[in-house]
Amino acid sequence: MTALRPERESEASYGEQQPYESYEPYVPPVDEETVALRLSDLPERIDEPTSPSGVSSASAASGTTPGGRAARRKAAKRRGGRHGGRPAEPAVSEEGPEESSSPLSRVEARRRAKARKPSPGVLASRAIGEVFITTGVLMLLFVTYQLWWTNVRAHAQAGKEASNLQEEWESGKRAPGEFEPGQGFALLHIPKLDVVVPIAEGVSNKKVLDRGMVGHYSEGALKTAMPSAKSGNFGLAGHRNTHGEPFRYINRLSKGDEIVVETQDDYFVYKMTSSLPVTSPSNTSVLNPVPPNSGFTEPGRYITLTTCTPEFTSKYRLIVWGKMVEERPRSKGKPDALVN
């Protein structure tokens, strides 16, 4: 045979028999865990809550999106970028958007300077607004002056004139007779209206009426009688508003109300008889010795009070007439109209 074969054992070895060693039967080790059938060990798993869309919170926290690569790309685009972040915003310097670190060209500098300059329309509106504000302030000051300050000043001047007049009467320095224009010579009392005001010669605004006094018509065609005259009409004028406004409420006088004229020697007491609510400023007949529409029919000793109407205007005149009822010397004391 040409095939290879193991060498034949020698005769000695073949003929001799070696003694056999004793062997114990193999018993596999006993393992309690492998005795019974059991499931293979699995890694512990914790159920994680899922969002309403079906994505677990762990996936949301890790930023991964379930699905394939296309789904993850779409989710990244919705979040604002490929990597899930917002696109970077251009940095703005603290000095403002108009300031730039790079120098501006002349054209750009001129354009920005022109943009900062207000337009003609803005300048015009500002000027008109300032004019309106200034006009309003001036009007407010004028109204305050007319309605408040003129009264304050006129009351002070009239009060001083009344005090001087009474002091002269007490000292005997004032002699009765003709008086200079603007010179005080009597006091007018209207008890119902709580009015006590000096009577001066003339009806000049500057010298008499604007100083808070009542003026006596004593010049030219408007000259009227004095209270001491035996017959005649004693005509007086006074402001109804501003400058002391002594005749403001003479429209409230009613028939029988007393009007008293106090002079150095006598008290002349009149009682209101009638009035003319509205008449023209040119109606000088109200100062006649027997004025028409007054109710007087014959000469007597009358008094006429004239003032402007309506209030705060000088468009018309308000007239009040009265008739003398008593002539009382000062030596006999005050009349009842001033005592009660």
Secondary structure, DSSP 4 states (H G I P E B T S, - for coil): --S--PPPPPHHHHHS-PPPPP-PPP-PPP-HHHHS--PPP--------B-TTS-BHHHHHHT--SS-HHHHHHHHHHTTSTTS-PPPPPP--TT-TT--SSPPPHHHHHHHHHHHSPPHHHHHHHHHHHHHHHHHHHHHHHHHIIIIIHHHHHHHHHHHHHHHHHHHHHHT-PPSS---TT-EEEEEEEGGGTEEEEEEEB--TTTTGGGTPEEE--SGGG----TTSSSEEEEEE--SSSTT-TTTTGGG--TT-EEEEE-SSEEEEEEEEEEEEEE-TT-GGGGSSS-TTSS--S--EEEEEEEEESTT--SEEEEEEEEEEEEEEGGG---HHHH-
